[in-house]
């Protein structure tokens, strides 16, 4: 197929005007799939590989050649910012096409939304929440708006698959199909995936279609990586240390010399380079950028430091994105996950990761943000360690974050391995949400009709009718639902408070935030009251509270000099996969040198390897830590390790995970290591009833609306969707 000549004339003209030399492999493959078949399509490749154009070029050609009688294409994105970014690009592409494009989210033009409802056509860009709102509140209008819908393009599929919003989206799409009787083809766009078949199954949910996932050769890409380390010493004594250039300096220990050296190093390494500095928390982002701005002031350097995370106001974030797109601006932007997704930020010189990435997928996303437009990706890692010189803990000197970083780099750069994304088979909180949304949309339904409508949705195919009966009975008891004289179900008194709230459409947990304002300018949000006179950091700057209106939830501030901190009540969450944990062990067992490690890091790796090998943890399941304290190293992922944790508790053996991303258990046992190892192996081989494990009363997979779910169902969800007995047993075979 001559793909270029198959494209619509306005697209061919666009390609000429933008001086594209050729269509990329993924764009050719997408055109062949759309023009030559009738199934769903999954396009998975790295950032800036042309996925978005690959989807739109053939789809818009089809729409141009055969105009639809309603909205013809829905583009769904997890972020309003991504919709706004794509809108600008599509407007340029569609100038000569007579195909209108409308964006639909909370900040979009109401006039244009109303016009689309009256005269539905062209392309609609929307978030899952806004699509749910349309279906729930404008059910009749949806019949006309989507009566001839041809395609649904879902961006950032990997993001939706991990998130409750992904279940919401699939449910809404399936409900829309049943309402209109139309089944549009789905096109998924994703960063590189660990298991493409899981994403194909996700995309196909509720369609009964096959999904094509063309494999294109992107070629081997060069990557520049460097890992650097800085040290804080916990006791105050003179010691000798090297600076960032490898020179030896005498330092009188203040305890935080490593932190200061780290910020100076970041300042030098990002000077005159367009950079994103990724951290794993908003607090750390704020603190890093405040320190860099302070160093720049001392050096009379320009203030090019910005902050981009979910608590910074949309206007400030958009301004930062525009500055990053400019080739003239050498901005340095501190960010969390908000810049992992595919917002166009132009060409970057480098990215920096402070500390370990959460997992391999996060590393791949962050690496993909640099090296755009033909550049070689360049990613710098930095660590600051606090060393306990006289540590009595055998394993205390091992920096697991540091070793995990090497494992992540090796798995992705050499094996192209990424974590598979586990399905959510028992998402009872979403079952509640869709039940309430369905009743709000349809009105009174019999329990049988409601069950038939909701349980038939593909996302709930693993949930038995008995579980749904238990949920409905609980919702009636708690007045979320009300039974009518005819035996039907309506939204109850307590349920009305939920479904009539503007927050009902969101299925992710969002804390109660207070707005932070400098006069009439919104800076962002915080989740606690900072009293008058208290200073805190936000958007990379320090603010002092001048007034608080708790009723309106607004904190009025003024900008002040200096460095401050801010904290949000959000726990650090990360889950390690067995493949990653075993790669950690392989690195500790190996003598391989890694060229991206600095001299300091190479020395630290050698030290950690020495400790690990002499401790016995690499060969033995059980390692003594003290007289009655042992470490158990099954070298499995978080899910399998937690399963072992509860199985040991069931036998009366006290144990714990020392920290969230731990790779071993600590336990107390009266006998010797040999007896304990045999006992553990016997437990794993025995008949374990997961439902008989001593799980905490409040155990649950975190989720919004859990408060409306019976505890028995929340417990079942945790057991079925999180614990992994088969994976644990496999590790012991």
C-alpha positions as CSV (number, residue, x, y, z in Angstrom):
1,X,0.0,0.0,0.0
2,X,1.3,3.5,-0.9
3,X,0.4,5.0,2.4
4,X,1.2,8.6,1.6
5,X,-1.0,8.8,-1.5
6,X,-3.8,7.1,0.5
7,X,-3.9,10.0,2.9
8,X,-6.3,12.9,2.5
9,X,-5.1,15.8,0.5
10,X,-5.0,18.2,3.4
11,X,-2.8,15.8,5.3
12,X,-0.4,15.4,2.4
13,X,-0.2,19.2,2.2
14,X,0.5,19.4,6.0
15,X,3.3,16.8,5.6
16,X,4.8,18.9,2.7
17,X,4.6,22.2,4.7
18,X,6.2,20.7,7.8
19,X,9.0,19.2,5.7
20,X,8.6,15.6,6.9
21,X,11.2,13.6,5.0
22,X,9.1,10.4,5.3
23,X,6.4,8.7,7.4
24,X,7.8,6.8,10.4
25,X,7.4,3.0,10.6
26,X,4.7,3.2,13.3
27,X,2.7,5.6,11.1
28,X,2.9,3.4,8.1
29,X,1.8,0.4,10.2
30,X,-1.1,2.3,11.7
31,X,-2.3,3.4,8.3
32,X,-2.2,-0.1,7.0
33,X,-4.1,-1.4,10.0
34,X,-6.8,1.3,9.8
35,X,-7.3,1.3,6.0
36,X,-7.0,-2.5,5.7
37,X,-8.9,-3.9,8.6
38,X,-11.8,-3.5,11.0
39,X,-10.3,-4.4,14.4
40,X,-8.9,-2.4,17.3
41,X,-5.4,-1.1,17.2
42,X,-2.7,-0.7,19.8
43,X,0.3,1.6,19.1
44,X,3.1,1.2,21.6
45,X,6.4,2.9,21.3
46,X,8.7,5.4,23.0
47,X,8.0,9.1,23.5
48,X,8.2,11.3,20.4
49,X,8.0,8.3,18.1
50,X,5.0,9.7,16.2
51,X,2.3,7.6,17.8
52,X,-0.3,10.5,17.9
53,X,0.1,11.3,14.2
54,X,0.1,7.5,13.5
55,X,-3.5,7.4,14.9
56,X,-4.8,10.6,13.5
57,X,-3.6,10.5,10.0
58,X,-5.6,7.5,8.8
59,X,-8.6,8.2,11.1
60,X,-9.0,11.8,9.9
61,X,-8.5,10.5,6.3
62,X,-11.5,8.1,6.8
63,X,-13.5,10.9,8.4
64,X,-12.7,13.3,5.5
65,X,-13.6,10.8,2.8
66,X,-16.8,9.6,4.6
67,X,-18.1,12.3,6.9
68,X,-20.0,11.1,9.9
69,X,-23.5,12.1,10.8
70,X,-22.4,12.8,14.4
71,X,-19.2,13.2,16.3
72,X,-17.0,10.8,14.3
73,X,-13.9,10.5,16.6
74,X,-13.4,10.8,20.3
75,X,-9.9,11.4,21.6
76,X,-9.6,10.6,25.4
77,X,-6.8,11.8,27.5
78,X,-6.0,11.5,31.2
79,X,-5.0,15.2,31.4
80,X,-6.6,18.4,30.5
81,X,-3.2,19.8,29.7
82,X,-2.6,17.0,27.2
83,X,-5.9,17.8,25.5
84,X,-5.0,21.4,25.3
85,X,-1.6,20.5,23.9
86,X,-3.1,18.2,21.2
87,X,-5.8,20.7,20.4
88,X,-3.2,23.2,19.2
89,X,-1.6,20.6,17.0
90,X,-4.8,19.3,15.6
91,X,-6.1,22.8,14.8
92,X,-3.1,23.3,12.5
93,X,-3.6,19.9,10.9
94,X,-7.3,20.4,10.3
95,X,-7.2,24.0,8.9
96,X,-8.2,22.9,5.3
97,X,-10.2,19.8,6.2
98,X,-13.6,21.2,7.2
99,X,-13.4,18.8,10.2
100,X,-14.0,20.7,13.4
101,X,-12.3,19.8,16.7
102,X,-13.8,20.6,20.1
103,X,-12.2,20.1,23.5
104,X,-14.5,19.3,26.3
105,X,-13.3,19.6,30.0
106,X,-13.9,21.8,32.9
107,X,-11.9,24.7,31.6
108,X,-13.1,24.5,28.0
109,X,-15.5,26.9,26.3
110,X,-19.1,26.3,27.3
111,X,-20.3,28.0,24.1
112,X,-18.5,25.6,21.9
113,X,-19.7,22.6,24.0
114,X,-23.3,23.8,23.5
115,X,-22.8,24.2,19.8
116,X,-21.5,20.7,19.5
117,X,-24.5,19.3,21.3
118,X,-26.8,21.0,18.8
119,X,-24.7,20.1,15.8
120,X,-22.5,17.1,16.6
121,X,-19.7,16.5,14.1
122,X,-16.0,16.1,13.7
123,X,-13.6,15.3,16.5
124,X,-14.2,15.6,20.3
125,X,-11.3,15.7,22.8
126,X,-12.4,14.8,26.3
127,X,-11.4,13.3,29.7
128,X,-13.1,10.2,31.2
129,X,-14.8,12.3,33.8
130,X,-16.3,14.6,31.3
131,X,-17.5,11.7,29.1
132,X,-19.1,10.1,32.2
133,X,-20.8,13.4,33.0
134,X,-22.2,13.6,29.4
135,X,-23.5,10.0,29.6
136,X,-25.0,10.5,33.1
137,X,-26.5,14.0,32.8
138,X,-27.2,14.3,29.0
139,X,-28.1,10.7,28.2
140,X,-30.6,11.9,25.5
141,X,-28.1,14.2,23.9
142,X,-25.5,11.4,23.8
143,X,-27.8,9.4,21.4
144,X,-27.6,12.2,18.9
145,X,-24.0,13.2,19.6
146,X,-22.5,9.7,19.1
147,X,-25.0,8.0,16.8
148,X,-22.4,7.6,14.1
149,X,-19.2,7.4,16.1
150,X,-16.4,5.7,14.2
151,X,-13.3,5.8,16.3
152,X,-12.2,6.2,20.0
153,X,-8.6,7.1,20.4
154,X,-7.3,6.5,24.0
155,X,-4.0,8.2,24.8
156,X,-1.6,7.0,27.5
157,X,-3.2,3.5,27.7
158,X,-0.5,2.4,30.2
159,X,-1.5,5.1,32.6
160,X,-5.2,4.2,32.4
161,X,-4.4,0.5,32.9
162,X,-2.8,1.2,36.3
163,X,-5.5,3.5,37.4
164,X,-9.1,3.3,38.6
165,X,-9.9,5.8,35.9
166,X,-9.1,3.1,33.4
167,X,-11.9,1.0,34.7
168,X,-14.2,4.0,34.7
169,X,-13.3,4.8,31.1
170,X,-13.9,1.2,29.9
171,X,-17.3,1.1,31.7
172,X,-18.4,4.5,30.2
173,X,-17.4,3.4,26.7
174,X,-19.3,0.2,27.0
175,X,-22.4,2.0,28.4
176,X,-22.2,4.4,25.4
177,X,-22.0,1.4,23.0
178,X,-25.2,-0.1,24.5
179,X,-27.0,3.3,24.5
180,X,-26.2,4.1,20.9
181,X,-26.0,0.7,19.4
182,X,-22.7,1.8,17.8
183,X,-19.4,0.1,18.4
184,X,-16.5,2.3,17.3
185,X,-13.1,0.9,16.7
186,X,-10.6,1.6,19.5
187,X,-7.1,2.9,19.0
188,X,-4.8,2.8,22.0
189,X,-1.6,4.9,22.3
190,X,1.0,3.9,24.9
191,X,4.6,4.2,25.9
192,X,6.5,1.0,25.6
193,X,4.7,-1.8,27.4
194,X,6.1,-4.8,29.3
195,X,3.3,-7.2,28.2
196,X,1.5,-6.0,25.0
197,X,-1.1,-8.8,25.3
198,X,-2.4,-7.4,28.6
199,X,-2.9,-4.0,27.0
200,X,-4.6,-5.6,24.0
201,X,-7.0,-7.4,26.3
202,X,-7.6,-4.2,28.2
203,X,-8.3,-2.2,25.0
204,X,-10.7,-4.9,23.7
205,X,-12.8,-5.0,26.9
206,X,-16.5,-5.0,26.0
207,X,-16.0,-5.0,22.2
208,X,-15.5,-8.6,21.3
209,X,-13.0,-7.5,18.7
210,X,-9.4,-8.5,18.0
211,X,-6.6,-6.0,18.5
212,X,-3.7,-5.5,16.2
213,X,-0.4,-4.3,17.8
214,X,2.1,-3.7,15.0
215,X,5.8,-4.2,15.9
216,X,8.0,-1.6,14.3
217,X,11.8,-1.5,14.4
218,X,12.7,1.7,16.2
219,X,16.4,0.8,15.9
220,X,18.9,0.8,18.7
221,X,19.2,4.1,20.5
222,X,22.2,5.5,22.2
223,X,21.7,6.6,25.8
224,X,24.0,8.7,28.0
225,X,23.7,7.8,31.6
226,X,25.6,8.9,34.7
227,X,25.1,8.1,38.4
228,X,26.7,10.3,41.1
229,X,26.6,10.0,44.9
230,X,27.0,12.4,47.8
231,X,27.5,11.6,51.4
232,X,26.3,13.0,54.7
233,X,28.1,11.7,57.8
234,X,26.0,11.3,60.9
235,X,28.7,12.0,63.5
236,X,30.8,15.3,63.6
237,X,34.4,14.5,62.9
238,X,37.0,15.4,60.3
239,X,37.1,13.2,57.3
240,X,38.4,13.3,53.7
241,X,36.0,13.4,50.8
242,X,36.1,14.1,47.1
243,X,34.2,16.9,45.5
244,X,32.1,16.5,42.3
245,X,35.2,16.7,40.1
246,X,37.1,13.9,42.0
247,X,39.4,16.3,43.8
248,X,40.2,15.6,47.4
249,X,39.1,18.2,50.0
250,X,39.4,18.2,53.8
251,X,36.0,18.7,55.4
252,X,35.1,19.4,59.0
253,X,31.8,17.5,59.2
254,X,28.6,19.5,59.7
255,X,26.5,16.4,59.0
256,X,24.9,17.8,55.8
257,X,27.9,18.5,53.6
258,X,26.6,15.9,51.1
259,X,23.3,17.8,50.7
260,X,25.1,21.1,50.1
261,X,27.5,19.5,47.7
262,X,24.6,17.8,45.9
263,X,22.8,21.1,45.2
264,X,26.0,22.7,44.0
265,X,26.5,19.8,41.7
266,X,23.0,20.0,40.3
267,X,23.4,23.8,39.8
268,X,26.6,23.3,37.7
269,X,25.2,20.3,35.8
270,X,22.0,22.1,34.8
271,X,23.5,25.5,34.0
272,X,22.5,26.6,30.5
273,X,20.9,23.2,29.8
274,X,17.2,22.7,29.4
275,X,16.5,20.1,32.1
276,X,13.7,18.3,34.0
277,X,14.7,17.3,37.5
278,X,12.5,14.4,38.5
279,X,11.9,13.5,42.2
280,X,9.6,11.0,43.8
281,X,7.6,13.5,45.9
282,X,6.3,17.0,45.7
283,X,8.1,18.0,48.9
284,X,11.5,17.0,47.5
285,X,10.7,18.8,44.2
286,X,10.0,22.0,46.1
287,X,13.1,21.7,48.3
288,X,15.4,20.9,45.4
289,X,14.2,23.8,43.3
290,X,14.3,26.3,46.2
291,X,17.9,25.4,46.9
292,X,18.9,25.7,43.2
293,X,17.2,29.2,43.0
294,X,19.1,30.2,46.2
295,X,22.5,29.1,44.7
296,X,21.6,31.0,41.5
297,X,20.9,34.2,43.4
298,X,24.3,33.9,45.2
299,X,26.0,33.4,41.8
300,X,24.0,36.2,40.2
301,X,22.7,33.7,37.7
302,X,19.3,34.1,36.1
303,X,16.2,32.6,37.7
304,X,15.3,29.9,35.3
305,X,13.9,27.5,37.9
306,X,10.4,26.2,37.7
307,X,8.1,23.7,39.5
308,X,5.6,21.4,37.8
309,X,3.4,19.1,39.9
310,X,-0.3,18.6,40.6
311,X,-0.5,21.1,43.4
312,X,0.8,24.0,41.4
313,X,-1.9,26.1,39.7
314,X,-2.8,25.2,36.1
315,X,-1.8,28.6,34.8
316,X,1.7,28.3,36.3
317,X,2.1,24.8,34.9
318,X,1.0,25.9,31.4
319,X,3.4,28.9,31.6
320,X,6.2,26.5,32.5
321,X,5.2,24.1,29.6
322,X,5.3,27.1,27.2
323,X,8.7,28.2,28.4
324,X,10.0,24.6,28.0
325,X,8.8,24.5,24.4
326,X,10.8,27.6,23.6
327,X,14.3,26.8,22.1
328,X,15.5,30.1,23.6
329,X,14.6,29.3,27.2
330,X,17.1,27.1,29.1
331,X,14.6,26.4,32.0
332,X,15.3,23.9,34.7
333,X,12.0,22.4,35.9
334,X,11.4,20.3,38.9
335,X,8.7,17.7,38.4
336,X,7.0,14.5,39.7
337,X,4.9,12.3,37.5
338,X,3.1,15.2,35.9
339,X,5.7,15.5,33.2
340,X,6.0,11.7,32.6
341,X,3.0,11.8,30.3
342,X,3.2,13.0,26.7
343,X,2.8,16.8,26.9
344,X,4.9,18.4,24.2
345,X,7.8,20.2,26.0
346,X,10.1,20.5,23.0
347,X,13.6,19.4,22.9
348,X,15.4,18.8,26.2
349,X,19.1,18.7,26.8
350,X,18.8,16.2,29.7
351,X,16.7,14.8,32.5
352,X,17.9,14.3,36.1
353,X,16.5,11.7,38.6
354,X,17.1,12.5,42.3
355,X,17.1,9.1,44.1
356,X,15.9,5.9,42.6
357,X,13.0,5.7,40.1
358,X,9.9,4.0,41.5
359,X,10.2,1.2,39.0
360,X,11.4,0.3,35.5
361,X,8.3,1.7,33.8
362,X,8.8,5.1,35.5
363,X,12.5,5.1,34.4
364,X,11.5,4.4,30.8
365,X,8.9,7.2,30.8
366,X,11.4,9.7,32.3
367,X,14.2,8.7,29.9
368,X,11.7,9.2,27.1
369,X,11.2,12.8,28.0
370,X,14.8,13.7,26.8
371,X,16.5,13.0,23.6
372,X,13.6,14.2,21.5
373,X,14.0,15.4,17.9
374,X,17.1,13.4,17.1
375,X,19.0,14.0,20.3
376,X,20.7,11.3,22.3
377,X,18.8,10.8,25.6
378,X,20.8,11.9,28.6
379,X,19.8,11.0,32.1
380,X,21.7,11.9,35.3
381,X,21.0,10.1,38.6
382,X,22.0,11.6,41.9
383,X,22.0,10.1,45.4
384,X,22.6,11.6,48.8
385,X,23.3,9.1,51.5
386,X,23.5,9.5,55.3
387,X,26.2,7.2,56.5
388,X,26.1,5.7,60.0
389,X,29.8,5.1,60.6
390,X,29.4,2.7,63.5
391,X,26.3,0.8,62.4
392,X,25.5,-2.3,64.4
393,X,23.0,-3.6,61.8
394,X,24.7,-6.1,59.5
395,X,22.5,-5.0,56.5
396,X,22.2,-1.3,57.5
397,X,25.1,-0.1,55.3
398,X,23.4,-1.6,52.2
399,X,21.7,1.2,50.2
400,X,18.9,-0.8,48.5
401,X,17.7,2.3,46.5
402,X,21.1,2.6,44.9
403,X,21.3,-1.1,43.9
404,X,17.7,-0.9,42.7
405,X,18.6,2.0,40.4
406,X,21.4,-0.1,38.8
407,X,18.9,-3.0,38.4
408,X,16.3,-0.7,36.8
409,X,18.9,0.7,34.3
410,X,20.2,-2.8,33.4
411,X,16.7,-4.3,32.9
412,X,15.5,-1.5,30.6
413,X,18.6,-0.6,28.6
414,X,19.8,-4.2,28.0
415,X,16.7,-6.3,28.2
416,X,14.0,-3.8,27.4
417,X,12.0,-5.4,30.2
418,X,9.1,-3.5,31.8
419,X,6.7,-4.4,34.6
420,X,3.5,-6.1,33.4
421,X,0.4,-4.1,34.5
422,X,-1.9,-6.3,36.7
423,X,-5.6,-6.2,35.9
424,X,-8.1,-5.0,38.5
425,X,-10.6,-7.9,38.6
426,X,-12.4,-7.1,41.8
427,X,-12.7,-3.3,41.9
428,X,-15.7,-3.1,44.2
429,X,-15.3,0.7,44.6
430,X,-15.8,1.2,40.9
431,X,-18.7,-1.3,41.0
432,X,-20.3,1.1,43.5
433,X,-19.5,4.1,41.4
434,X,-20.9,2.7,38.2
435,X,-24.0,1.4,40.0
436,X,-24.7,4.9,41.3
437,X,-23.9,6.5,37.9
438,X,-26.2,4.1,36.1
439,X,-29.1,4.8,38.5
440,X,-28.6,8.5,38.2
441,X,-28.7,8.3,34.4
442,X,-31.6,5.8,34.1
443,X,-33.7,6.3,37.2
444,X,-35.5,3.5,39.0
445,X,-34.5,0.0,38.0
446,X,-35.3,-3.5,39.4
447,X,-32.4,-5.2,41.1
448,X,-32.3,-7.8,38.3
449,X,-32.2,-5.1,35.6
450,X,-29.5,-3.2,37.4
451,X,-27.4,-6.3,37.9
452,X,-27.8,-7.2,34.3
453,X,-26.7,-3.7,33.1
454,X,-23.8,-3.3,35.5
455,X,-22.4,-6.8,35.9
456,X,-22.5,-7.2,32.1
457,X,-19.8,-4.6,31.8
458,X,-16.5,-6.2,30.8
459,X,-14.6,-4.8,33.8
460,X,-16.9,-6.6,36.2
461,X,-16.9,-10.0,34.5
462,X,-15.0,-11.6,37.4
463,X,-17.5,-10.4,40.1
464,X,-20.1,-13.1,41.0
465,X,-23.8,-12.2,41.4
466,X,-23.6,-13.1,45.1
467,X,-21.0,-10.3,45.7
468,X,-23.2,-7.8,43.9
469,X,-26.3,-8.9,46.0
470,X,-24.2,-8.3,49.1
471,X,-23.1,-4.9,47.9
472,X,-26.7,-3.8,47.0
473,X,-28.0,-5.0,50.4
474,X,-25.3,-3.0,52.1
475,X,-26.1,0.1,50.1
476,X,-29.7,-0.2,51.0
477,X,-28.9,-0.6,54.7
478,X,-26.7,2.5,54.6
479,X,-29.3,4.5,52.6
480,X,-27.0,4.9,49.6
481,X,-29.9,3.1,47.8
482,X,-33.6,3.0,48.5
483,X,-36.1,0.2,47.7
484,X,-39.4,1.5,46.2
485,X,-42.8,0.0,46.9
486,X,-42.6,-1.6,43.5
487,X,-39.4,-3.4,44.5
488,X,-37.2,-1.2,42.4
489,X,-34.0,0.6,43.4
490,X,-33.4,4.4,43.5
491,X,-30.5,6.4,44.8
492,X,-31.2,6.9,48.6
493,X,-30.9,9.8,50.9
494,X,-27.2,9.4,51.7
495,X,-26.5,8.4,48.1
496,X,-28.0,11.7,46.8
497,X,-25.3,13.6,48.7
498,X,-22.6,11.6,46.9
499,X,-24.0,11.7,43.3
500,X,-25.0,15.3,43.4
501,X,-21.5,16.4,44.5
502,X,-19.2,17.8,41.8
503,X,-16.6,15.3,43.0
504,X,-18.7,12.3,42.2
505,X,-17.3,12.0,38.6
506,X,-13.7,11.5,39.8
507,X,-12.8,8.0,40.9
508,X,-9.3,8.8,42.2
509,X,-8.6,9.9,45.7
510,X,-8.1,13.6,46.0
511,X,-7.4,15.2,49.4
512,X,-9.3,18.3,50.6
513,X,-7.1,21.1,49.4
514,X,-6.9,24.8,50.4
515,X,-6.3,27.4,47.7
516,X,-3.1,29.4,48.0
517,X,-3.4,33.0,46.7
518,X,-1.0,35.9,46.4
519,X,-3.6,38.7,46.2
520,X,-5.8,37.6,43.3
521,X,-3.2,35.3,41.7
522,X,-3.6,31.6,42.4
523,X,-0.3,29.8,43.2
524,X,-1.6,26.3,43.9
525,X,-3.0,24.2,46.7
526,X,-1.9,22.6,50.0
527,X,-3.7,20.1,52.1
528,X,-3.4,21.7,55.5
529,X,-3.8,25.2,57.1
530,X,-0.6,27.1,57.5
531,X,-1.4,29.8,60.2
532,X,-0.7,33.5,59.8
533,X,3.1,34.1,60.0
534,X,4.1,30.6,59.0
535,X,6.2,30.1,55.9
536,X,6.0,27.3,53.4
537,X,7.1,26.4,49.9
538,X,5.0,26.2,46.8
539,X,5.8,26.5,43.1
540,X,9.4,26.7,43.9
541,X,9.1,29.9,46.0
542,X,8.7,30.7,49.7
543,X,5.4,32.2,51.0
544,X,4.3,33.6,54.3
545,X,0.6,33.3,55.3
546,X,-1.0,36.7,55.9
547,X,-4.6,35.6,56.2
548,X,-6.7,32.4,56.3
549,X,-10.3,32.0,55.3
550,X,-11.1,28.5,56.5
551,X,-14.7,28.7,55.4
552,X,-13.7,29.5,51.8
553,X,-10.6,27.3,52.1
554,X,-8.2,30.0,51.0
555,X,-4.8,30.9,52.3
556,X,-3.6,34.4,51.4
557,X,0.1,34.7,51.2
558,X,3.0,37.1,50.4
559,X,6.3,36.1,48.8
560,X,9.3,36.2,51.1
561,X,13.0,35.3,50.6
562,X,14.7,32.2,51.8
563,X,14.1,28.4,51.7
564,X,11.2,26.7,53.3
565,X,9.5,23.3,53.2
566,X,6.0,22.0,52.6
567,X,4.5,18.6,53.3
568,X,1.5,16.8,51.8
569,X,-0.3,13.9,53.6
570,X,0.4,11.4,50.8
571,X,2.3,8.2,51.4
572,X,5.2,7.1,49.2
573,X,3.9,4.1,47.2
574,X,5.9,1.7,45.2
575,X,5.7,-2.0,44.3
576,X,8.6,-4.1,43.3
577,X,8.3,-7.0,40.8
578,X,10.0,-10.3,41.3
579,X,12.1,-9.8,38.1
580,X,13.4,-6.5,39.5
581,X,14.2,-8.0,42.9
582,X,16.1,-10.9,41.3
583,X,18.0,-8.5,39.2
584,X,19.1,-6.8,42.4
585,X,20.4,-10.1,43.7
586,X,22.2,-10.8,40.4
587,X,24.0,-7.4,40.6
588,X,25.1,-8.2,44.1
589,X,26.4,-11.6,43.0
590,X,28.2,-10.2,39.9
591,X,31.6,-8.6,39.5
592,X,30.4,-6.6,36.5
593,X,31.4,-3.0,36.3
594,X,28.9,-0.4,35.0
595,X,30.4,2.4,33.0
596,X,27.7,4.9,34.0
597,X,28.7,4.8,37.6
598,X,31.0,7.6,39.0
599,X,34.1,6.6,40.9
600,X,32.3,7.2,44.2
601,X,29.4,5.0,43.0
602,X,31.7,2.2,41.8
603,X,33.4,2.2,45.2
604,X,30.0,2.1,47.0
605,X,28.9,-0.8,44.8
606,X,32.0,-2.7,45.7
607,X,31.4,-2.1,49.4
608,X,27.8,-3.2,49.2
609,X,28.7,-6.3,47.3
610,X,31.3,-7.2,49.9
611,X,28.7,-6.7,52.7
612,X,26.0,-8.7,50.9
613,X,28.4,-11.6,50.1
614,X,29.8,-11.9,53.6
615,X,26.4,-11.7,55.2
616,X,25.1,-14.8,53.5
617,X,21.9,-13.2,52.1
618,X,22.7,-14.1,48.5
619,X,22.8,-17.9,49.1
620,X,20.7,-18.5,52.2
621,X,17.0,-18.0,52.7
622,X,17.5,-17.2,56.4
623,X,20.3,-15.0,57.7
624,X,20.9,-14.2,61.5
625,X,20.9,-10.6,62.4
626,X,21.2,-11.0,66.2
627,X,20.4,-13.7,68.8
628,X,16.7,-14.0,67.9
629,X,16.4,-11.7,64.9
630,X,16.6,-13.1,61.4
631,X,16.3,-11.7,57.9
632,X,14.4,-13.8,55.3
633,X,15.4,-13.3,51.7
634,X,13.2,-15.2,49.3
635,X,14.1,-12.7,46.5
636,X,10.5,-12.1,45.4
637,X,8.4,-9.1,44.6
638,X,6.2,-7.1,47.0
639,X,3.0,-9.1,46.4
640,X,4.7,-12.4,47.0
641,X,6.6,-11.1,50.0
642,X,3.4,-9.8,51.7
643,X,1.8,-13.2,51.1
644,X,4.7,-14.8,52.9
645,X,4.5,-12.2,55.7
646,X,0.8,-13.1,56.4
647,X,1.4,-16.8,56.1
648,X,4.2,-16.6,58.7
649,X,1.9,-14.6,61.0
650,X,-0.7,-17.3,60.6
651,X,1.8,-19.7,62.1
652,X,2.5,-17.3,65.0
653,X,5.9,-16.1,63.7
654,X,6.3,-12.4,64.2
655,X,7.7,-10.6,61.2
656,X,7.6,-7.3,59.3
657,X,8.7,-5.5,56.2
658,X,11.3,-3.0,57.5
659,X,10.3,-0.4,54.9
660,X,7.9,0.0,52.0
661,X,10.1,-1.1,49.2
662,X,11.8,-3.8,51.2
663,X,13.2,-6.9,49.6
664,X,13.2,-9.1,52.7
665,X,11.4,-9.8,56.0
666,X,12.7,-9.3,59.5
667,X,11.4,-11.8,62.1
668,X,11.8,-13.0,65.6
669,X,12.3,-16.7,66.2
670,X,13.6,-18.7,69.2
671,X,15.3,-21.5,67.2
672,X,18.3,-21.5,64.9
673,X,18.5,-20.5,61.2
674,X,18.3,-24.1,59.9
675,X,15.1,-24.8,61.8
676,X,13.5,-21.5,60.7
677,X,14.4,-22.1,57.0
678,X,12.8,-25.6,57.1
679,X,9.7,-24.2,58.8
680,X,9.3,-21.5,56.1
681,X,9.7,-24.0,53.3
682,X,7.1,-26.3,55.0
683,X,4.7,-23.3,55.3
684,X,5.0,-22.3,51.7
685,X,4.4,-25.9,50.5
686,X,1.4,-26.4,52.9
687,X,-2.3,-25.9,52.0
688,X,-2.6,-22.1,52.6
689,X,-6.1,-20.7,52.7
690,X,-5.6,-17.0,51.8
691,X,-9.0,-16.2,53.3
692,X,-7.8,-17.6,56.7
693,X,-4.7,-15.4,56.9
694,X,-4.6,-12.9,59.8
695,X,-5.1,-9.8,57.7
696,X,-5.6,-6.5,59.5
697,X,-9.3,-5.5,59.9
698,X,-8.7,-2.4,57.6
699,X,-6.8,-4.2,54.9
700,X,-7.7,-3.0,51.4
701,X,-6.5,-2.0,48.0
702,X,-6.7,1.8,48.3
703,X,-9.5,3.4,46.4
704,X,-12.1,6.2,46.5
705,X,-15.6,5.0,47.6
706,X,-14.1,2.1,49.7
707,X,-16.1,3.6,52.6
708,X,-19.3,2.4,51.0
709,X,-18.1,-1.2,50.4
710,X,-18.6,-4.0,53.0
711,X,-15.4,-4.9,54.7
712,X,-15.7,-8.5,53.5
713,X,-15.6,-7.4,49.9
714,X,-12.6,-5.1,50.5
715,X,-10.8,-8.0,52.1
716,X,-11.7,-10.2,49.1
717,X,-10.4,-7.6,46.7
718,X,-7.1,-7.4,48.5
719,X,-6.7,-11.2,48.6
720,X,-7.7,-11.8,44.9
721,X,-6.1,-8.8,43.3
722,X,-2.9,-8.3,45.4
723,X,-1.7,-11.3,47.2
724,X,0.1,-13.9,45.0
725,X,0.5,-17.4,46.5
726,X,1.3,-19.1,43.2
727,X,4.1,-16.6,42.6
728,X,5.5,-17.2,46.1
729,X,5.5,-21.0,45.7
730,X,7.1,-20.7,42.3
731,X,10.0,-18.9,43.9
732,X,10.6,-21.8,46.3
733,X,10.6,-24.6,43.6
